[in-house]
Amino acid sequence: MRERLPAWIAERKLTLPSLREVRRIMTAGQLHTVCDEARCPNRSECFSRGTATFLIMGDRCTRSCRYCSIAHGRPRPLDPEEPQRLAQAARELKLRHVVVTSVDRDDLPDGGAGHFARVIAALRELQPPVTVEVLTPDFRGQVSAVDTVIAAGPHVYNHNVETVPRLYPQVRRQGRYTWALSVLSRVAEKAPHMVRKSGLMVGLGETRQEVEGVLRDLKAVDCQIVTVGQYLQPTSKQVPVVRYWHPEEFRQLEEFGAALGLEVIAGPFVRSSYRAEEAFLKVT
């Protein structure tokens, strides 16, 4: 039986006062946001501040993770004009910190790393300058793809572990926990000046001890920022919530992370791209 929403979740208001303008810019640029595609609960706040996280390489993923509402199937070919249109949209939105993520593109030899690099290059040409944060796939553990993205020079390299290793076969069966850690480890090795970031969801059946174990693993690969948020079932097609974590439990995770030397940002509505610029400024 589906667990009843607690007060700190049920009272969240999802009005979208600036939705029309953000979507107008995205539609004009033939662009997608992960905010809409993944039904993020923070769309109200982020859109009202004129911010959004760009989703590149189409809106169709080659994987079918059981917690995610992004469509999956055979994707379209890459659009070579997308990097310039995305940069133009960032200019129109007057963004200072631009977050770019993507669907998984396991159909491409480099997993889409070259396309990420072209997007980063277009953004780095903007005036006034912006800081660029990428949230990449795991590239199936292919370090050469990670190196391609690193060489393009993003300011923040984010890759989410998403959940604890025990739950990968249930909710992220096409991924590998070791691949996720290898991405972050490679960034720390090749670009120690670059901010490293990861994130995970809770509420899928993990234990507090397992989450603490993930935080230790992330510290061991020199990750710097970790976001921890409550999983919320996007639609009835995704796996249900097993448990809603209390706000006090999120606060305790932040304290645990601080003791490890990690900047942990935890809360029911925290997401990997939520207030990303603030997180970046905390460690630079």
Secondary structure as GFF3:
##gff-version 3
##sequence-region A 1 284
A	DSSP	alpha_helix	7	10	.	.	.	ID=ss1
A	DSSP	alpha_helix	19	28	.	.	.	ID=ss2
A	DSSP	beta_strand	32	33	.	.	.	ID=ss3
A	DSSP	alpha_helix	34	37	.	.	.	ID=ss4
A	DSSP	alpha_helix	43	48	.	.	.	ID=ss5
A	DSSP	beta_strand	54	56	.	.	.	ID=ss6
A	DSSP	alpha_helix	82	92	.	.	.	ID=ss7
A	DSSP	beta_strand	97	102	.	.	.	ID=ss8
A	DSSP	alpha_helix	113	124	.	.	.	ID=ss9
A	DSSP	beta_strand	131	135	.	.	.	ID=ss10
A	DSSP	three_ten_helix	139	141	.	.	.	ID=ss11
A	DSSP	alpha_helix	143	152	.	.	.	ID=ss12
A	DSSP	beta_strand	156	158	.	.	.	ID=ss13
A	DSSP	three_ten_helix	165	167	.	.	.	ID=ss14
A	DSSP	alpha_helix	168	171	.	.	.	ID=ss15
A	DSSP	alpha_helix	177	190	.	.	.	ID=ss16
A	DSSP	beta_strand	195	202	.	.	.	ID=ss17
A	DSSP	alpha_helix	208	220	.	.	.	ID=ss18
A	DSSP	beta_strand	225	230	.	.	.	ID=ss19
A	DSSP	alpha_helix	247	260	.	.	.	ID=ss20
A	DSSP	beta_strand	263	267	.	.	.	ID=ss21
A	DSSP	alpha_helix	276	282	.	.	.	ID=ss22
###
